[in-house]
């Protein structure tokens, strides 16, 4: 039997918005869609270089309550979850234990 997630944190679900920058391009901003109770489970982190910066990244499994496809409460790839200054980029979402969704995400921090 699968373990029932312990939802003990509140995360903001955010979606990207492109706004014109006045020079023919756009700037990406983030719009908050709402808050979700969640359980975070960290994987094994690693360090890597990106554009001259050193980043640490940690794969995360974030469990939230189930919501139907198309619902603004259902996370999807390309969105992110936020807890204060911590950002979790959502890579994929799958059904988890009955009544829950599993979000596969990455948290990156500059070192």
N, C-alpha and C positions, 0 to 999 in steps of 0.2 A: 504494500500500500504506500502511496506517495505521501510525503510529509506535507501538511498544510502550511503554507507560508505564514509567517508572523509579520503582519503589516504594522510596523512601528515607527515609520518616518513619513513625513509629508513632503512630497516633491512637486514642484511646479512643472507642468507639461507645457512646452513652448514649441511653436512652429515658425519656420523662417518666413520672412516677408521681404520682398524686393521693393525698394522705394527709389524713385529717380534721384540721381545725384546732381542734376542740373547741367551736366556736361555730356549727356548722351549715354551714360552708363547707369548703374544702379548701386545702391548700398544695401547690404543685407542687415535687417534688424530682426528681432525676435518678439513675437506676440505670445503672451501668456493665454493659454486656453482654459486653464483651471488647475486644480490641485488634486493629486492622487496619493492615497495611502500606499506605501510600498515597503518591500523588504529588499535590502541590498545584500548581494553575495559577491565578494571579490574573488577574482582569479589570481594568477601569478603575474606580477608586473614585470615590465622590462624598460630599458632605457634605450633611446635611439636619437639620432640627429636628424633634424628637419630644417632646411634652409638656414644652416649655420647656428641653430639653437639646439640645445639638448632638452629632450622631452622624456618624461616618464609616463608610461601608459599602463593602465590596469583594465583588463577585461572584466566586465561586470554582468551579473545576471540580476535583473531587477524584476521582482514579481509584483504585480498589481491586480486589482479586481478585474474580472472579465467584462468587456463591453463589446457590442456587436460591431461588425464591419461598418464603416461610415459614420460611426458615432464620434463626436468630438472628444469623448472621454477615452477613446481607444488610441493608444500610442501607435505610431507607424515609423518605419525607417525614414531617416532624414530629419526627424524632429529631435528634440532633446529634453532631458529632465534636468532640473536645477534644484540644488539644496544649498541655499546661501551662495557662496562663491564657487561651489563645486558644480561642474557641468558634466553631464553624461550624454554623449552622442549615441542615439539609438541606431543600431545597425540592422536589426531584424526583430520581429515580434512573432511569437508562436503561442499556441494554446498550451497551458501548463496543467497543473492539477485542476480538477473540476472547479469551475468558478473563478479561475485565475488565468492571467496571461504572463508569459515570460518575455521580458525585453532583454535582448542581448545588446549591450552597450559598451562603450569605452570611455574611461575618464582619463584625460591627459592633463598634465601639469608641467610647466616649464621649470627646469632645474637650474 
